[in-house]
Amino acid sequence: MKTVYILNGPNLNLLGSREPQIYGYATLSSIEKRCERLAQQLDVNMVFRQSNHEGDLVDWIQEARLAADGVILNPAGLSFYSISVKDAVKALGKPCIELHMSNVHARDLDDSVVSKVATAVICGLGAYGYEVALSAMAGLLSSSGNFQNDQKEASA
């Protein structure tokens, strides 16, 4: 069974009450529950975490190098300046989907340093974006069973 880490950055613990006009009313806890149900359907193990501290995200991404098959990362505000998070993703060696609930391009926040090294970017779907990302990751991980070989074949 594949394992996917879903990692969340600063202030996402305030979802549901922080700027609901942008992020909606879903809480991070309700998003986690929805992802748990979907992970069971997809036959995927899921680890779901949130921290307001950059170093925690870096540690978890590094942990995922050995413990996970892929990472879904909502780095929040760290997307735009955290070279440490970018370097951790770059060293991951596994698929990483960068996720944003809002459409960062419509908000003139489209210069994410993490996007430059992520496998894919999903933005603008609100809380539903987590389910889209989890489904996409399951698909990436199951396509012939080996993401790295698929990448090598695609570039050949």
N, C-alpha and C positions, 0 to 999 in steps of 0.2 A: 504494500500500500504506500502510495506517495505521501509525502509530508510537505505542506505549504505553510510558511510563516506569513502572517498578516501583521505588519508592523505599522504603528501609527505614531506620528510625531506630536509636537507641542500644541497644546490647547484643544486637541481633539477630544479630550475628556470633557470638554464643555459643550459638545454637540447637543443640540436640542434646545439650548438656551442662549448660546452665543450666535449672534447675527443670523437668526432663523430665516431672514429674507434671502440670505445667500446659501446657507447650509441646510435649511429645512429644520424640522422638529424631531427627527429621529435621533435617539441617543446612541452613543457608541456601544452601550450594552445591548440595545435592541438590534443594532447592526451585527454585533457578534453572534447573537442568537440566530439571526437569519442566515449568517454564514455557516454556523454549526449545522443547521438543518440541511443546507445545500451541500456541505462537505460530506455528510452522511450519504446523500443521494449520489454524489460523485465518487464515493469510495475513496475519500482523501482524508488523511489526518490533518488537522489544522491547529496551529499555535497562533493565538491572537493576543497581541500586546500593545500597550500604549505607554509613552513616556514623554515628559516635558524636557528631557535632557538629551542633548545631542550624543553624548558618550554612550548612553544606554542603547540608542539605535545602532551606533557603530558596533558595539559589542554583540548585539543580537544578529546583525547582518553577518558578522564574522562567525558567530555560532552556527548560523544557517549553512555556512560552507560545508560543515560536517553533518549537521542534523536534519537538513531540509533538502528537498528537491527543487524548490523554487520559492521566491519571495514576492509578496505583494506589499508595496511600500507606499504609504501616504506620509511623505516627509513634512507635510504642511509648510510652514514658513522656512524650514531648513532647505527646501527645494532650491531656493534662489541664491544661497550663499555657502552652503556647507560642503566644502571641499572634502572634509572628513567622511561625510556620508557618501559623497560621490566616489571617493577612492575605495570605500568598503564595498559598494555595489560593483565597481569595476573589478575588484579582486574576487568577487563572489564565484564566478565561473559557472553560474547557473542562471536560468531565466529569472528576470526581475521585471515586474510590471509596476510602473509608477502610477499612482492613483490620486486623483483630486476630485473632490465632490463638486466643486464649481468649475465652470469653464474658465480656466486661468487665462486663456487667450483673449476672451471678451473683457477681462478685467485688467488687461495690459500687464499681466504677470506671466509672460510666456518665455522667460529667459531662465528656465530651470537648469541648474548644472547637473542635476540627477538625470534629467531626460537624455542628456548626451551619452549616458552609459546604460540606460535601461533598455530592456528588450522591447518594451512597448509602453505606451502612455494612454491612460483612460482618464478623461475628464468631462465634467459637466453633467453627469448622470445622477448626482445626488447620492443618497445612501444606496440606491440600486447599483451604482458603479462597483461596489464591493462584490456583489453577486456576479456581475459581468466579468470582473477581474478574476474571480475564483473559477468561474466556468472556463474562461480563456486559459488560465494557467493549467487547469486539468487537461484541456485539449492540447496545450503545448507539451505537457509531460507524457501524454499517452500517444502522441503521433509517432508511431513506430518505436515507442518506448524510450527513445534517447534523444533529447533535445540537442545535445552537442553534435551528434552525427547528422541530424537534420540540418543544422547550421552549416556544417562542412559541405554537405551535399548541395545545399542551396548556393554556396559560394563557388562551387566547382564549375 
